[in-house]
Amino acid sequence: MPRIIKNRQIVEDDWQVLALAAGETPDTVPLPAAPVLLPLSVWQARRDEIIARAAPLGVWLDSHEGPEALAGDIDRFTVIGVNFPKFTDGRSYSSARLLRERYGYGGEIRALGDVLQDQLFYMQRCGIDAYALRADKDMEKALAGLSVFSEAYQAAVDQPQPLFQRRPVQEPT
Amino acid sequence: MYRYDKTDQQIINERVTQYRDQISRHLAGELTTDELRPLRLQNGLYIQRHGPMLRIAIPYGMLAAAQLRKLAEISRRYDRAVGHFTTRQNMQLNWPQFEETPAILAELASVQMHAVQTSGNCVRNITSDHFAGIAPDELTDPRPYCELLRQWSTFHPEFAFLPRKFKIAVNAAAVDRAVIRAHDIGLDLVLDDDGEIGFRVFVGGGLGRTPILGKVVREFLPRRHLLSYLDAILRLYNRYGRRDNMYKARIKILVQALGIEEFSRQVEAEWSQLKDGPTTVPDAEFARLAGHFNPPAWETLPAEDPLHAARIRTDRAFAHWVRRCVHAHKTPGYAAVTLSLKAPGVAPGDISDAQMRAVADLAERFSFGEVRVSHEQNLVLADVRQRDLHELWQIARSHRLTTANIGLLTDMICCPGGDLCALANARSTPIAEAVHQKFDDLDYLHDIGDISLNISGCMNSCGHHHVANIGILGVDKNDEEWYQITIGGQQGNAAAIGKVIGPSFYAQEVPSVIEALIAVYLENRTDSERFIDTLQRIGIDPFKARAYAGRDRRRTAKVDSREKEVVNA
């Protein structure tokens, strides 16, 4: 079974990710058996049909797709994927924060795509808690990416108080 | 200046560990060249024409003497005993060894320095007024706000992979010395009608291939909301800035596409969700930060030191230097000193390790141990007693740091250009040197008076040529170096983008073209006019006509279509 990093551990995982191939359309693409992360377009086109399957729901947002599109249904999803088509495309960091901080999403947010060790720390801070590491990378080694820094300046999902609200009183070094 | 506490130090130490691991994984083949590239850029490491270049952060230009000594030591041990100051108040080392860069970062961390986010598509070094804290025309010290922004922008988890680089500058003075409208975000400290401190926020400025001055996105932002408001702007930019075309990826293009009113509306909508959240900055934090910038122990002195006045009368060379390199200080009896890094025969902004040590000594002896880097690529000692100026001048002169040309034609802002930079279309420092040779008479330079001449080796505009009275841009035409000239740009409150005077020139023509432009000014000026004033009064045409008079235009051509902005190498 494929493995992912989830809650800072390597776990087996049976969620599939559906991506539309050339020529496939959201209206007609066959739905794989659950559990599956569906493209936003498929969710939007066939919402009622998908809900009727009475299986755990998953959807994934590409980097240009905002979480606004899921606002009304957010609590239906067990897993929401956020895609990084390239690791230098930073849009999904904002998507993840919005899912957590604006839409109050409490389920799993999974990083998909070009997911690499050196971005895991930022992803974690933005509320992503599961990582489908790029297949050619060593998952055991990548775990170290989650604990590169022991402290951070900004407020974010993992630490809602910025450092200036928490900074211990100390003499400058 | 700001001194790290244990947490600040720990974060920077962990950054060194992270970078060392990244380099070793790269050398072990676990991290490809393409995967390493954005990571090393966010640690200031470029791969240039002759090898790596390391850009070291100097937050808002503030350096302690011990830090400057460390830079001297690093430049000697790991480089060729020379450093180069940049227009973002940073220092570049042009000849480090790739494998030694982790060791350099560790050395820097030992004196509370780093190279964090000096490149890459992220928030870059925050820049500000090199006279911060001592300028007579200042509303309040901008540096606590700069430090707040340094911390906020350091490893911001949401904004590490923006569409493009992002530059922020802060001004708090009546005269803007930080070119804030040439920045992605420019912050102007102001008071509202109730006396509350806040910011006029400009957005969408930038130089590069599409020079645009920033527009006001908010007239008044109370200071406690600074971070949430910037989060809102950056979030909009991160989500909606163009990523399909790197030449159109800066925030200025997004602002232009939406229009400032619509952009502002969207920022306000996003901000309304973030405002008054945990990122609201309490007064206690402003007070903590301000405490790091408490004034040094200035003595109570007479406004005019009689001995200093007498020396000005009797020593002509000293008087010349004072006129150009000594600046007003808000405290009686004190002055700020610019140490010119624009001596003839030296690339603008370059400094040797011996000079770095000399400046560190001068700072400790005469200026409370602090040095500032100006965006014009000079050094400033901000707190010198008038009575010490003569002695300081004598010592600095022995280190070739007293060229009396600040604000004059040869105080050129100039990028490293094609000699070193992989992005450049043309060399820039030989042009600067040619200007030095053509205008080698200091009396003549003083007669010409205040003028700015900036040189960039390519469209990236690191040399700020767009905002110079005379701007020179290197262009590549059929593998030949040509130079396009703009006039009428300026920085400051009346910031303006210069206009191209016509077809470009080849290198040998440039000094005489500048001479022609100067001649038109000298012939037309009134007693009180600077170059820019005369130009604005009589218009560009007389300058244009003289620049091209008698030149064989068959040798020129339109700017080559291949000439383009290039992103980080």
HADDOCK unambig.tbl for C-alpha pairs under 7 A between the chains (distance, minus, plus):
assign (segid A and resid 88 and name CA) (segid B and resid 161 and name CA) 5.47 0.50 0.50
assign (segid A and resid 89 and name CA) (segid B and resid 161 and name CA) 6.08 0.50 0.50
assign (segid A and resid 90 and name CA) (segid B and resid 161 and name CA) 4.54 0.50 0.50
assign (segid A and resid 90 and name CA) (segid B and resid 162 and name CA) 5.89 0.50 0.50
assign (segid A and resid 90 and name CA) (segid B and resid 238 and name CA) 6.89 0.50 0.50
assign (segid A and resid 91 and name CA) (segid B and resid 238 and name CA) 5.86 0.50 0.50
assign (segid A and resid 91 and name CA) (segid B and resid 239 and name CA) 5.26 0.50 0.50
assign (segid A and resid 93 and name CA) (segid B and resid 158 and name CA) 5.20 0.50 0.50
assign (segid A and resid 94 and name CA) (segid B and resid 158 and name CA) 5.95 0.50 0.50
assign (segid A and resid 94 and name CA) (segid B and resid 235 and name CA) 6.71 0.50 0.50
assign (segid A and resid 122 and name CA) (segid B and resid 157 and name CA) 4.47 0.50 0.50
assign (segid A and resid 122 and name CA) (segid B and resid 158 and name CA) 6.99 0.50 0.50
assign (segid A and resid 125 and name CA) (segid B and resid 157 and name CA) 6.24 0.50 0.50
assign (segid A and resid 126 and name CA) (segid B and resid 157 and name CA) 6.56 0.50 0.50
assign (segid A and resid 126 and name CA) (segid B and resid 158 and name CA) 6.64 0.50 0.50
assign (segid A and resid 148 and name CA) (segid B and resid 14 and name CA) 6.78 0.50 0.50
assign (segid A and resid 148 and name CA) (segid B and resid 18 and name CA) 6.52 0.50 0.50
assign (segid A and resid 149 and name CA) (segid B and resid 11 and name CA) 6.48 0.50 0.50
assign (segid A and resid 149 and name CA) (segid B and resid 14 and name CA) 5.99 0.50 0.50
assign (segid A and resid 151 and name CA) (segid B and resid 11 and name CA) 6.62 0.50 0.50
assign (segid A and resid 153 and name CA) (segid B and resid 151 and name CA) 6.00 0.50 0.50
assign (segid A and resid 153 and name CA) (segid B and resid 152 and name CA) 6.02 0.50 0.50
assign (segid A and resid 154 and name CA) (segid B and resid 152 and name CA) 5.75 0.50 0.50
assign (segid A and resid 154 and name CA) (segid B and resid 156 and name CA) 6.52 0.50 0.50
assign (segid A and resid 155 and name CA) (segid B and resid 279 and name CA) 6.45 0.50 0.50
assign (segid A and resid 160 and name CA) (segid B and resid 278 and name CA) 6.94 0.50 0.50
assign (segid A and resid 161 and name CA) (segid B and resid 278 and name CA) 5.79 0.50 0.50
assign (segid A and resid 162 and name CA) (segid B and resid 278 and name CA) 6.95 0.50 0.50
assign (segid A and resid 162 and name CA) (segid B and resid 279 and name CA) 6.34 0.50 0.50
assign (segid A and resid 164 and name CA) (segid B and resid 285 and name CA) 6.48 0.50 0.50
assign (segid A and resid 170 and name CA) (segid B and resid 5 and name CA) 6.76 0.50 0.50
assign (segid A and resid 171 and name CA) (segid B and resid 5 and name CA) 6.59 0.50 0.50
assign (segid A and resid 172 and name CA) (segid B and resid 3 and name CA) 6.00 0.50 0.50
assign (segid A and resid 172 and name CA) (segid B and resid 4 and name CA) 5.71 0.50 0.50
assign (segid A and resid 172 and name CA) (segid B and resid 5 and name CA) 4.33 0.50 0.50
assign (segid A and resid 173 and name CA) (segid B and resid 4 and name CA) 6.13 0.50 0.50
assign (segid A and resid 173 and name CA) (segid B and resid 5 and name CA) 5.19 0.50 0.50
assign (segid A and resid 173 and name CA) (segid B and resid 6 and name CA) 6.25 0.50 0.50
